Amino acid sequence: MGKLVYIIIFMTSIQMSYSRQVIHLDSLYISARYNYPNLKKAGIYDEISSLNATNHAAGKLPQVMFNSQATYQSDVTGIDSNVPGLSIPTASKDQYKIYAEFLQPIWDGGISNAAVQLEKALLKTNLSQLEIELYQLNEQVAQLFFAVLASIKQEEALNAQKVMLLERLKITESGIRHGTAEKSAALLIQGEILNLTQGILQVQTIKSTSIQLLSLITGYPINNDASFTYNFHSDIDEEKISRPESDLFISRMMQLENQKNLLQKSRNPKIMAFGQAGVGKPGLNMLSNEFDPYFLTGIKLTWNPLDWKKTSRQKQVLNFQQEIVLAEEKTFERNLNILLLKQKEEINKIEKVLETDKQMVALRNEVTSATSSKLDNGIITTADFIREVQAETIAILNFELHKIQLNEAHEKYKLIKGNT
């Protein structure tokens, strides 16, 4: 399913190369995930887990071992006979044996099943750790995305001020030609236009750099003239916390629980069928000095009832490790709630700042309009007019920047809760 999503995104990017791109933050999240090199570890973890689980399950299958041995012993069993005509042979001191041994576990105490379950828990832990790593990419993507948005809005504001000054420069130059304005007035306006041009170049550089970094992280070719859009969500409080760290805590607890289960199973008795078939000198007849074929079969039980509480101490260690995981989980939840509270306060602060920004922009716009009229009537100097224009520009830039910051603050709140 993941590869299919990535193919769709890739095909969409090809289609967009022939028209103006529209970039959405959610799409960038997906692209960054599937472009992340470490994502390949998910498939590798799965393959490793599958191989290990197969090996554990193989413990239930029959085993065959081929053995051979040659020995020389200092003495052998013999029977002295005083009966005339009765001779009882004596085994040779050098003995040989070649045989195959068959083992078929009947019940391994549940070790194989417990080991398979532990392997599944290990896989979930590894995948949860990878999900945390992947989720952290979202913070980088969001930061760059809003840096681009802020640059675009600031560039638009600076260009608007520049257009206004260019119009004022035309009026001033006309006044110079007709002798109603001084040349220094035009120079002041030209100087402020250059300041705005420098500001535009700076935000364009920030935008270009951020877009290049986004393209690198997401593997998604983004043009400098792309349109960036953000879908504002106002119902963030209604969404539940869904962080990948929560899954990691659960999987770690399951892993430790499965380790305890495996320890317990290792204390169970084990039953298996066995058999031997081969050739020996002697075979099963200890009084024979010939190579004789033989076989034997049976069932055996193995059990170590006394391990001096070693298993109990190992389980105690695992219990302590579970307590550590629980403490880490509570600490994480506490820190998360602190972050959410701080981020809420940040959102409220920016919202209040935006209210004053609106008033400031409206006020500065009125002042600039009034100053422009006074300049036309020769009541104030061009320098006075430029100062008011600069103040209006700062007010507009702050307003646009704070609007982007509010969206970014809402998105960060979502990221903290894990709702991306």
C-alpha distance (Angstrom), angle and dihedral (degrees) to the residues before:
residue distance angle dihedral
M1 . . .
G2 3.81 . .
K3 3.79 92.9 .
L4 3.79 89.9 50.0
V5 3.81 91.0 54.3
Y6 3.79 90.4 49.6
I7 3.83 91.5 50.4
I8 3.81 90.4 51.1
I9 3.80 90.8 50.6
F10 3.79 90.8 47.9
M11 3.81 93.2 50.0
T12 3.80 89.8 47.5
S13 3.79 90.5 53.2
I14 3.81 89.9 53.2
Q15 3.79 91.4 51.6
M16 3.80 91.2 47.8
S17 3.80 91.2 53.9
Y18 3.80 87.0 75.8
S19 3.80 94.5 52.1
R20 3.77 138.8 26.7
Q21 3.77 110.0 -62.5
V22 3.78 121.8 -123.2
I23 3.80 108.8 -154.1
H24 3.82 121.0 -157.9
L25 3.79 122.7 -169.1
D26 3.82 94.2 -133.0
S27 3.80 90.7 55.9
L28 3.79 90.2 51.5
Y29 3.80 90.2 52.7
I30 3.80 90.1 55.2
S31 3.80 93.6 45.0
A32 3.82 92.5 49.0
R33 3.80 90.2 51.7
Y34 3.80 95.7 51.8
N35 3.80 92.8 41.3
Y36 3.82 93.0 53.3
P37 3.84 108.9 110.1
N38 3.80 93.6 -144.9
L39 3.81 90.4 61.4
K40 3.81 85.8 84.2
K41 3.79 86.8 69.0
A42 3.81 88.9 73.4
G43 3.80 91.3 65.3
I44 3.81 91.3 42.8
Y45 3.81 91.9 50.5
D46 3.80 89.2 50.8
E47 3.81 92.7 50.3
I48 3.82 92.1 47.8
S49 3.79 91.2 48.9
S50 3.80 91.9 48.4
L51 3.82 92.1 50.8
N52 3.81 92.9 47.2
A53 3.82 92.0 47.1
T54 3.82 89.9 51.1
N55 3.79 89.9 50.7
H56 3.81 91.5 50.7
A57 3.80 91.3 48.4
A58 3.81 89.1 50.1
G59 3.80 87.4 69.1
K60 3.81 87.7 81.0
L61 3.80 93.4 55.7
P62 3.83 123.7 94.3
Q63 3.78 118.2 -92.7
V64 3.78 128.9 -147.6
M65 3.79 123.8 -162.3
F66 3.80 127.3 -177.7
N67 3.79 116.6 -147.7
S68 3.75 138.3 177.1
Q69 3.76 133.3 179.8
A70 3.78 140.6 175.5
T71 3.81 120.5 -162.0
Y72 3.76 140.6 175.5
Q73 3.76 118.6 -156.4
S74 3.77 131.8 -166.9
D75 3.78 95.4 -128.5
V76 3.78 141.1 11.5
T77 3.77 135.1 -159.6
G78 3.80 113.0 -87.2
I79 3.81 136.8 175.0
D80 3.80 120.2 -145.2
S81 3.80 112.7 -145.5
N82 3.83 125.1 -164.7
V83 3.80 92.2 -177.9
P84 3.82 110.2 114.9
G85 3.81 112.1 -118.0
L86 3.79 93.7 14.2
S87 3.77 115.3 111.4
I88 3.81 119.6 178.6
P89 3.81 112.8 -161.2
T90 3.78 121.3 -128.6
A91 3.84 122.6 -137.3
S92 3.79 118.2 -113.1
K93 3.77 119.8 -104.3
D94 3.81 90.2 -131.5
Q95 3.79 110.1 69.6
Y96 3.82 133.3 -178.8
K97 3.74 134.8 -165.7
I98 3.83 135.2 -178.4
Y99 3.79 116.3 179.0
A100 3.79 147.1 149.0
E101 3.78 118.6 -127.5
F102 3.79 121.7 -152.3
L103 3.82 123.7 -160.5
Q104 3.80 124.2 -175.0
P105 3.83 116.0 -178.9
I106 3.78 110.5 -138.0
W107 3.79 95.8 179.0
D108 3.79 123.3 -1.2
G109 3.78 94.3 -171.7
G110 3.81 91.5 -98.1
I111 3.83 93.2 -69.2
S112 3.83 95.4 130.3
N113 3.80 94.3 52.5
A114 3.80 91.9 44.1
A115 3.81 91.1 50.3
V116 3.82 91.0 50.8
Q117 3.82 90.9 51.3
L118 3.81 90.5 48.7
E119 3.80 89.5 51.8
K120 3.81 90.3 53.6
A121 3.80 90.2 50.9
L122 3.82 90.8 49.8
L123 3.80 89.5 52.0
K124 3.81 91.4 52.2
T125 3.81 90.4 49.8
N126 3.79 92.7 51.1
L127 3.81 92.4 46.6
S128 3.82 91.3 47.8
Q129 3.81 90.8 52.5
L130 3.80 89.1 50.1
E131 3.82 90.6 50.0
I132 3.81 89.8 55.7
E133 3.78 89.8 51.8
L134 3.80 90.9 49.1
Y135 3.80 92.6 46.4
Q136 3.79 91.1 55.4
L137 3.81 87.4 63.4
N138 3.80 88.3 69.3
E139 3.80 91.3 67.1
Q140 3.82 91.1 55.5
V141 3.80 92.4 46.1
A142 3.81 93.5 48.1
Q143 3.80 92.9 48.3
L144 3.81 92.2 52.1
F145 3.82 92.5 42.3
F146 3.80 93.2 55.8
A147 3.80 91.3 42.4
V148 3.81 86.9 59.7
L149 3.81 92.0 46.3
A150 3.81 91.9 49.7
S151 3.81 90.9 48.6
I152 3.80 91.8 50.7
K153 3.80 93.4 50.1
Q154 3.80 92.9 45.2
E155 3.78 90.9 48.5
E156 3.81 90.4 51.8
A157 3.82 90.9 50.1
L158 3.81 93.1 47.7
N159 3.80 91.8 47.7
A160 3.81 90.7 50.9
Q161 3.83 90.3 53.2
K162 3.78 90.1 45.7
V163 3.81 91.7 53.1
M164 3.79 89.9 50.0
L165 3.83 91.5 51.4
L166 3.80 91.8 46.6
E167 3.78 88.3 56.0
R168 3.81 90.2 48.4
L169 3.83 89.1 48.4
K170 3.81 90.3 56.3
I171 3.80 90.4 51.9
T172 3.82 91.2 47.7
E173 3.82 93.3 47.8
S174 3.78 89.0 50.2
G175 3.81 88.5 51.8
I176 3.80 90.8 50.5
R177 3.80 90.5 53.0
H178 3.79 90.6 50.9
G179 3.80 93.3 43.3
T180 3.81 95.9 -114.3
A181 3.82 96.2 109.9
E182 3.76 135.7 43.3
K183 3.79 123.8 -118.3
S184 3.83 90.6 -123.0
A185 3.79 88.9 65.8
A186 3.80 90.6 61.2
L187 3.79 90.3 46.9
L188 3.81 91.4 54.5
I189 3.80 91.5 50.9
Q190 3.81 91.6 46.2
G191 3.82 89.4 51.3
E192 3.80 91.4 53.3
I193 3.82 90.2 47.3
L194 3.81 88.3 54.8
N195 3.82 89.6 50.5
L196 3.80 89.7 52.8
T197 3.81 90.4 46.7
Q198 3.79 90.0 53.6
G199 3.79 90.2 49.1
I200 3.81 89.9 50.8
L201 3.81 91.0 51.1
Q202 3.80 90.7 50.5
V203 3.80 95.0 52.0
Q204 3.81 90.2 43.4
T205 3.79 88.9 55.1
I206 3.80 91.2 49.9
K207 3.81 90.1 48.5
S208 3.81 93.6 47.7
T209 3.81 93.3 47.7
S210 3.81 92.3 47.5
I211 3.81 91.4 48.9
Q212 3.80 91.3 50.2
L213 3.80 90.9 50.8
L214 3.81 90.8 48.0
S215 3.80 90.1 51.4
L216 3.80 89.9 50.1
I217 3.82 94.8 48.5
T218 3.81 96.2 42.7
G219 3.79 99.6 33.7
Y220 3.80 84.4 -133.1
P221 3.84 116.1 131.1
I222 3.81 107.1 -127.3
N223 3.78 123.7 -173.3
N224 3.80 122.2 -139.5
D225 3.80 90.1 -121.5
A226 3.81 93.2 52.8
S227 3.79 118.5 131.9
F228 3.81 113.9 -120.1
T229 3.80 117.0 -155.7
Y230 3.78 131.2 -178.3
N231 3.79 125.4 -160.5
F232 3.79 106.8 -142.8
H233 3.82 116.7 -140.8
S234 3.79 116.6 -159.8
D235 3.83 97.7 177.2
I236 3.79 96.8 70.6
D237 3.81 93.1 127.6
E238 3.80 90.2 63.6
E239 3.80 93.1 59.5
K240 3.79 119.2 93.2
I241 3.80 124.6 -126.3
S242 3.78 108.8 -94.0
R243 3.79 108.1 170.0
P244 3.84 120.7 162.6
E245 3.81 88.2 -131.3
S246 3.83 88.2 70.9
D247 3.81 90.0 60.2
L248 3.80 89.5 48.7
F249 3.81 92.3 55.3
I250 3.80 90.3 49.5
S251 3.81 93.4 48.0
R252 3.82 92.1 47.2
M253 3.81 90.5 52.7
M254 3.81 90.1 48.9
Q255 3.79 90.5 48.7
L256 3.80 92.4 53.2
E257 3.82 91.2 45.0
N258 3.80 90.1 52.7
Q259 3.79 90.2 48.9
K260 3.80 89.3 55.2
N261 3.80 89.9 48.9
L262 3.81 91.0 51.3
L263 3.81 90.6 50.7
Q264 3.80 90.2 51.4
K265 3.81 92.3 49.2
S266 3.80 90.8 51.0
R267 3.82 88.2 65.1
N268 3.82 92.7 58.1
P269 3.83 121.1 101.7
K270 3.79 117.4 -104.4
I271 3.78 127.6 -138.9
M272 3.78 125.4 -162.0
A273 3.78 140.6 163.4
F274 3.76 117.3 -127.7
G275 3.78 139.6 -175.9
Q276 3.79 140.8 179.2
A277 3.77 129.4 -155.4
G278 3.78 125.7 176.2
V279 3.77 150.2 96.9
G280 3.78 125.1 -75.5
K281 3.77 142.6 172.5
P282 2.89 95.9 -115.7
G283 3.79 104.2 17.5
L284 3.77 117.3 -167.3
N285 3.80 89.7 -46.8
M286 3.80 101.0 81.7
L287 3.83 92.0 -166.5
S288 3.79 93.7 59.7
N289 3.80 121.5 99.0
E290 3.80 93.2 -167.6
F291 3.80 132.4 91.6
D292 3.80 102.3 -100.1
P293 3.83 128.7 -179.3
Y294 3.78 116.5 -124.8
F295 3.79 144.3 168.7
L296 3.77 137.1 -169.9
T297 3.79 134.1 -178.6
G298 3.76 138.2 -174.7
I299 3.81 149.3 131.1
K300 3.78 126.3 -90.5
L301 3.80 136.6 -171.0
T302 3.80 124.7 -151.7
W303 3.80 124.9 -167.6
N304 3.75 134.9 156.8
P305 3.81 104.4 -156.3
L306 3.78 94.5 179.9
D307 3.82 122.9 57.6
W308 3.82 96.3 151.0
K309 3.85 91.4 -112.4
K310 3.80 91.8 -62.7
T311 3.82 91.8 135.5
S312 3.79 91.2 47.3
R313 3.80 91.7 54.1
Q314 3.80 91.4 47.6
K315 3.82 89.6 52.8
Q316 3.79 89.5 50.2
V317 3.81 89.2 55.1
L318 3.81 89.8 52.0
N319 3.82 90.2 49.1
F320 3.80 90.0 54.1
Q321 3.80 89.8 48.8
Q322 3.80 89.1 53.5
E323 3.79 89.4 52.6
I324 3.81 88.7 52.7
V325 3.82 90.6 52.3
L326 3.81 90.7 50.1
A327 3.82 90.7 49.7
E328 3.81 90.7 49.4
E329 3.80 90.5 49.2
K330 3.81 92.8 51.6
T331 3.80 90.5 46.8
F332 3.79 90.8 50.1
E333 3.82 92.0 49.7
R334 3.80 90.9 48.1
N335 3.80 92.8 50.2
L336 3.79 90.2 45.1
N337 3.80 92.1 54.3
I338 3.81 89.6 48.9
L339 3.80 90.4 52.2
L340 3.80 91.5 48.3
L341 3.80 91.4 50.3
K342 3.80 92.2 49.3
Q343 3.79 91.6 46.8
K344 3.80 91.1 50.9
E345 3.77 89.3 52.7
E346 3.80 89.3 49.5
I347 3.81 90.4 52.5
N348 3.80 91.8 49.5
K349 3.82 90.9 48.1
I350 3.81 93.4 51.3
E351 3.81 91.3 47.0
K352 3.81 89.8 55.0
V353 3.80 91.4 45.9
L354 3.81 89.6 52.0
E355 3.80 90.6 55.8
T356 3.81 90.3 56.6
D357 3.82 89.7 42.5
K358 3.80 90.5 58.4
Q359 3.79 90.9 51.1
M360 3.80 91.6 45.5
V361 3.81 93.7 50.8
A362 3.81 91.6 48.2
L363 3.81 90.5 47.9
R364 3.78 94.2 46.8
N365 3.79 91.0 47.3
E366 3.79 90.5 54.9
V367 3.81 91.3 46.3
T368 3.79 92.0 50.1
S369 3.80 91.8 48.7
A370 3.79 90.8 49.2
T371 3.81 91.4 45.7
S372 3.79 90.8 50.0
S373 3.81 89.3 54.2
K374 3.81 91.3 48.1
L375 3.79 89.9 49.7
D376 3.80 89.9 52.9
N377 3.81 89.1 52.6
G378 3.80 93.1 45.8
I379 3.82 94.1 -117.1
I380 3.83 94.6 125.1
T381 3.79 134.6 26.4
T382 3.78 127.4 -107.3
A383 3.81 89.0 -110.3
D384 3.81 89.3 59.8
F385 3.79 89.9 50.3
I386 3.84 92.1 49.5
R387 3.81 91.1 52.5
E388 3.79 90.9 54.1
V389 3.80 91.2 46.9
Q390 3.81 90.0 51.8
A391 3.79 90.7 50.1
E392 3.81 90.6 50.1
T393 3.81 91.1 48.2
I394 3.81 91.6 52.2
A395 3.81 90.7 48.7
I396 3.82 92.0 50.5
L397 3.81 92.9 46.2
N398 3.80 91.3 49.7
F399 3.80 90.8 49.2
E400 3.81 93.5 50.7
L401 3.81 91.9 43.5
H402 3.81 93.1 50.2
K403 3.82 91.3 49.4
I404 3.80 89.5 56.2
Q405 3.79 90.8 43.7
L406 3.81 89.9 54.3
N407 3.80 91.2 53.7
E408 3.79 89.9 45.7
A409 3.81 90.7 50.0
H410 3.82 90.8 52.2
E411 3.80 90.7 48.5
K412 3.81 91.1 48.5
Y413 3.80 88.9 51.8
K414 3.80 88.3 54.4
L415 3.80 90.9 47.9
I416 3.81 91.4 51.8
K417 3.81 89.8 52.2
G418 3.80 91.6 44.8
N419 3.81 95.4 -120.2
T420 3.82 101.6 136.7
